[in-house]
Amino acid sequence: MNTLNDTPQKDISPSAGHQKPIRILHVTFNMGFGGTEQVIRQVATNLDKDRFECEIACIDGEIGAIGRAMEAENGTIIHFRQRRPGLDWKIIYWLRQLIKHRHFDIVHCHQYSPYTYGWFAHWGTGAKVVFTEHGRFHPDRYRKKARLINPLIAHTTHALVAISSATRDALVEYEYFPRKKIDVIYNGIAPLTVNPERRESLANELGIQPGEIVIGTVARLDPVKNQALILKATRALLDEGYPIRLLLVGDGPERRNLESLTKDLKLDEAVIFAGFQENPADFLSLMDIFLLPSFTEGTSMTLLEAMSLGIPTVATRVGGTPEIVAEDKTGILVESNDLSEFAIAIRTLLDHPGKKKRAEMGAKARFENKFSAKEMVKQYQFIYTVP
């Protein structure tokens, strides 16, 4: 475990160098695989290195796969410690010591629990606190304590950020944060690149035949993602004669139930469970249509990845998704858990090649204009430097 004593040393005192870079400590649960972790990675690796220095503190006792990759590839310093149940004051003390001894100017907290720890820890250190809310639970709920606490901590926070307007609305309604204090910064990623030879060999490995239409998704297999709706829509499309193959990339607690439903619907020959893939670009590139039937979403990183490859989307009109998918320009939005509407939307893109082609071009253009890592980082740089 990295501690104050065994962290790799370098001169980080205020007098180091001609102009002191702004030092940022990102506080999060861990750096495993997920949207929050990808955002932290993009911010930490794409900020101007002459002006900013980033380290990461994980409060759930592990670094995680993305964190280990950042250590190996970029030399990112990652501190970690396991918090105990309840409000762990030792974690607060640990963070406070990090902030003071490593001279951090910004404590950027990701998600509410890390925000609580970071906010308590920053007092008396001179550091500013930034909080980013990356998504909400489904269903959302009111918290009575938040009505008393959150307006206070918001007043003493340098910046509040939501990853979508829908997320901002939830912070206002359920967490009682002042709307005027919350900025919206959409998640951004570096565009995916695909190796054509690998793509072709992967199609052969998965048994995808020429002429077959591949629909699919990349997501944790979890009830909130509602992959069951995709299976039912696949059954309906096959019954109508469409040569469909369904590609499900990801793993999670719902896998066994989804495999059981696959058997019940007699879809064994049509569905590919690809499992978790660290680099999903080649799998995504096999898809003719990307599907996102979630019950709730903040800003889906895999949706952005699909858009970067010019793949049209059929998605549910929930959370931040309508702010990403431009209706009839990059894909089609449908109501949550509506099987008939979901299947019709897929069929519409398949039956109208011109419409599908326009959605492909629109998805790529919208990604480049609004959801690139470059645009996201530019906005965070402004927040870090504004007085």
N, C-alpha and C positions, 0 to 999 in steps of 0.2 A: 504493500500500500504506500503510495506517495505521501510523505509527510513534509512538514516544514524543514526537517533535518536532512531528508534524503532526496528531495527534489533536485534535479540537475541544476547546478548553480551557474548563473551568469550575472553580470553587473546590471541590476535593475533599479539602482538608486536614482533619485531624482536628478542627480548631477551627471548621470551617464549620458555621454553624447552631447552634441550641440543643442539639439532640440528633443525634449523628452516625448516619446510616442505616447499616445493614449493607451493605457493598459486596461483590458477588459477581461473580467472573470465571468464566464458563462456558467450558471448554476442550473443543473438539471437532475433528473432521476438517474439516468445512465446514458451511455452512448451506444446502445444496441441498435437494432434496425427499426426505423419508424420515421414518420414525417418530421417530428420535432428534431430528432437527431440529424436528419438530412439538412434541415435549415441551419442548425448550429454549424455543421460542417461547411456549408456553402458560405456562411458569413465569416467564419474564422479563417477560411483559406482564400477568400477573395477580397478581403479588405486590403487597402493600400498598406503594404508592409512597412513603408517609411513613416506612416502616421499612426498605425495601430498595432498592438500586440495582444494576442488572445491566449488565454488558458481556460481550462474547463474543470469544474468541480462537480463530481457525481455523488449524490447523497444516498444512493441505494446499494453501495458496497461493491460495485463492479464497473469496469470501464465499458465493456461491450465491443462488438465487432467493428462498428464504425469508428469508435474511439481508438481501438488498436491499429486500424488502418491509418488513422490520422497521425498516430505516434510514429508509425513506420515510414509513412510517405512524407510527412511535413515536419516531423519532430515536435508536434504539438504536446505541450505539457498537460497532463491530465491528473488531477488529484481525486481520490475517492475515499469514501468512508461509509460504513453501514449505519444508517439511522435506526433507532429503536422505536417501538410503537409509541404513539402519542407525540407530543411536541418534545423532541429530543434537544435539550439545551446544550448537550455536548457538541452536537452538530453546529449549533449556532456559534458556540465558542470557537470551534475548529475553523468555520468559515471566517469569522472575525479575525482570527490570527492570520489566515491566508491573505485577507484583504489588507491588513496593516503591514505585515512583514514583506509582502511581495508588491506593495505599492500600487494597488489597483485603483483606477480612476472611476471605472464603471463596473457595477455588478448587474449583469444582464440575466434575469431569472426567467426560466422557461417553464410554464405551467404554474398552477396556483400554490402547490405545496413548496416547491423550490423558492417561489416568491416570498412566502411566509418566512422561510429560513434566511433568505438573502436580505429581506427587509430588516429583520431583527439584528442581523449580523453587521449591517453597514453603519449603524449608529456610532457616531464619534470617530469614524475613520476618515471622513472627508470624501468618501466615494459617493457617487450617485447611483440610484437604483433605476433600472429599466425592467419592465415586466411585459412579456409576450404571452398571450393566451393562444394556444394552438388548436383548441377544439373543446367541445362540450360533451358531457355524457348524454346518453339517450335512455330514458327520457330525462330532461333537465329538471331541476328542482330548486325551490327557494331555500335559503339558509338564513335563519333568524339572526345568527351571530354576524353574518355578513352585513346586515343593515347598519350595525353599530361600528364595526371594525373597518370595512372596506373604504368608506368615504374618508376616514382618517388616514389610512395608509396610502390612498391615492393622492391625497393632498401633499404628502411628503415623499412622493415618487417622482423622479425626473420625467419619465415618459411611460405611458401605458399603450400597448400595441395589441391589436386584434388582427388575425390573419384573414378576416373577411368581414363584411358589413354585418352578416348574420351573427358572427361570433361577437362583434361589438354589441349588437342588440341584446344578446344573451347576457353579456357582462353588465349591461345597464339594468335589464329586467330582473335577473336572478341574483346578481352579485352587488347591485346597488352602486356600481362605479359611475362617476359623472361622465355623461356622453361626451361633453366638450373636451375632456382630457384624453380621450382614446383616439389614437391614430390607427388607420387601417393600412397595413403593409401586406400585400399578397405574397405568399410563398413563391420562391423562384428556384429554379434548378439549372444546371448546365444541361444543354440538349444531349440526348442520347445519341450514340453512334453505333452503327450496325455493321458487322462483318458479313458481306454477302455470302461468302463461302461457308461460314459458320451457320448462317441462317438456313442455307440449303441442306447442309448435313443434319442440322437439328430437325428440320421437317422430316427427313428420312428416318431419323432415330425415333421420332414420335409416331411414325406411321401415317403421316398426313399425305393424302393422295392428291395428285394434280386435279384441279376442278373442285375440290372441297372448299367450302367456305368456313373460315376459322373465326369464331367469336370467342370472347373470353375476358378475363380480368386478372389483375395482379393485386392481391390483397390478403391480409390475414384471414384465415378461415374462422370467422367469428359470427355469432348470430346477428350482430348489428350491421354486418356487411351484406346480409340477406342473399348469399349465393344460392340459396334454395330457389329463389325466384328465377335465376338464370337456368337452373336445371329444368324447371317446369316450362319455361319459354322454349328451351331447346326441344323438349318433347313435342310441344305444339308445332314448331317449325318443321321438325322431321315428319310429323303426321301429315303436313301439307306438302311434302315432297322436296323440301329444301335440303341440299347435300351439306348438312351442318356438322362441324366438329367443334366441340367446346373445350377450350384450354383454360384450366384453372391453375394459376400459379400462386403458391402460398401454402402455409400450413397454420394449424391452430386448433383450438378446442372443438371446433364444429366439424372437423374433418370426418370423424366416424359417422356422424349423422348425415352428412352430405353423401358419403359413400353408400350408406344404407338407402337414402332416397334415390340415388342413381340406380341401384338394383331394382327398387320398387317401380321406377319409371321405365325399366328395361333400356337403360342408356349406356350399358357397359361398353359397347362398341363405339359410342359417340363421344364419350367424355374422357379427357386426359387430365389426371391429377399429377401435375408436375412437381408438387412440393415446393419448399422454400428454395429460392434461387437468389444468390448474392448479387448477381449481375443479370437483371431481367431483360435487358435490351433486346437480345436475340429472340426471346420468347414473345415479347411484345410485338416485335416486327412481323411475326407470323400472323397476327390478328388482323382481320379485315375490319372488324368493329370492336371497339373497347366498351365493356359494360360496367356500369357502376350503380347497382341497385340498392345502395346503403339506406338504412333508416335515418342516419345522420352523418354529416361530413363537415369538417372544417375546410381545409384546402387539401384535396387529395393529391399527394405527390405522384402517385402512379398515373393519375389522370393527366397531370402535367407532362409526365414522361411520354405517355401515349400521344399527346398533342405535339410534342417536340418531334415525333416521328411522322406526323401527319395522319394519325389514325382517328377517324370520326368516332363519336361517343354516343351511346344511349345511356342516360343516367336519370336517377330520380331527382325530383325538384325539392331538395332538402339542403339545409345548412348553407355552406358557401358555394355549393356546386353551381347554382344558377348564375353566380358571378363569374364563373370560369367558362362554362359552356354557353356559347352564344347560340340561342335557339335558331335552328334551320341554317346556321352559318358554319358551325363547327360540330353540330350533332343535334340530338333530339332529347328534350326533357319530358319526363312523364311523372305522374303522381306516384307517391310511395306505395309499394307493395300491390300495384295494380297489374296483374298478370296479363290481362287482355291488352292493355295499353302498351305494356312493355314489349310484348311480342309484335304488336302492330308497328311499333317504332323501328324494330330491327327489320321487319319485312319491308317497310317503306324504303330504307336505305338499300336493301338488296334488290328491290324491284325498280329502282330509279337510279341507274348508274351515274347519270349526270349530277343528281343531287348528292350522291355519295362522293363524287369527285370534287365538287365544290366544298363539301365539308372537310375533305382531306386538306385541300389548299388553305381553307379558312382556319383550320386547327393549327397548322404550322405557323401561319402568319400571326394569329392571335397570341400564340405562345411567345414568339420572338418579340412582339411589341409590348407585352404586359407581364409575362411570367418568367422572364429569364433571371438567372442568378445575378446578372449585372444590375438589373433594375432594382431588385430587392436590396442588394448590398448598398447601392447608392442611397436609398432611403434610410437604411440603418446608419450609414455614415453621417447623414445629416442629423439624425436624432442624437447620436453620440457627441456631436460637436456643438449643437445649439446650446446657448447659455441657459 
